[in-house]
Amino acid sequence: MPELPSVEIFKRFLESTSLKQEIRSVKVNNPEILMNTSRAELTDELRGQEFIQGKRYGKYLFAQLKNNNYLTFHFGMTGYLKYFQKESHPYIRLQIEFTNGYKLGFDDMRKFGKVWLTRDPEEFLKEKKLGPDALEIDFKTFRKLFKKREGQLKPLLLNQNFIAGIGNLYADEILYQSSIHPLSKADRLDEPELRLLFNEMKRVLYKAIDYEDRIDTLPSSFLLPHRYLNGECPQGEALKIIKAGGRTTYFCPEHQKLF
């Protein structure tokens, strides 16, 4: 599932390929991806418009139009954006053609992605009850989130209403880099552990963006590439696989302390 780093990369891709180009036509191949609009309404809204910038919040991408409305994407399990001219792509669910002949496609093999026509992103985010964005939050707010918050740490990090943008893979990475066991109780973390968790959350997410969210190119000190290799952590200790909040979880018992 695309997590915050992927969606940030999609935002940059949108901005590098698709801004200030007049939209000539819209093709909706799978209308079930449209959450609050119809094929006809979306076509009327987009035709003749231009994208002027992208905005990201958590795992959502807002593509701002010239009329200040937004085309909003959630990428589900397998969604991403393509910019192309003549190629045929079997999993394009939404295709936006520009007057220059190029097309922006929402490609989603498993069809869990969603698209909204949004008038006000702030109101949209309130309706979704999302927590603070993982890259925008400051430490003071982060610390307040954990005050008197019970429960296991990893499921809390995955809760988009608690903090927005972290998914299963990067939750494991953040906890590994913080040397914290995924089943640790959130209310048992003191100031030093919270500060470390906060700093590693930022560092891991920014580093993933720098490496274009390509797991095979991440630094060797990262846990993610080792999930698919020899069952050892970057320091050579055996990894363990458990369930945390119903999600498959990789961690190193030798280096991650249970609080």
Secondary structure, 3 states (H helix, E strand, C coil): CCCHHHHHHHHHHHHHHCECCCEEEEEECCHHHECCCCHHHHHHHHCCCCEEEEEEECCEEEEEECCCCEEEEECCCCCEEEEECCCCCCCEEEEEEECCCCEEEEECCCCCCEEEEECCHHHHHHHHCCCCECCCCCHHHHHHHHCCCCCEHHHHHHCCCCCECCCHHHHHHHHHHCCECCCCEHHHCCHHHHHHHHHHHHHHHHHHHHCCCCHHHCCCCCCHHHHHCCCECCCCCECEEEEECCEEEEECCCCCECC
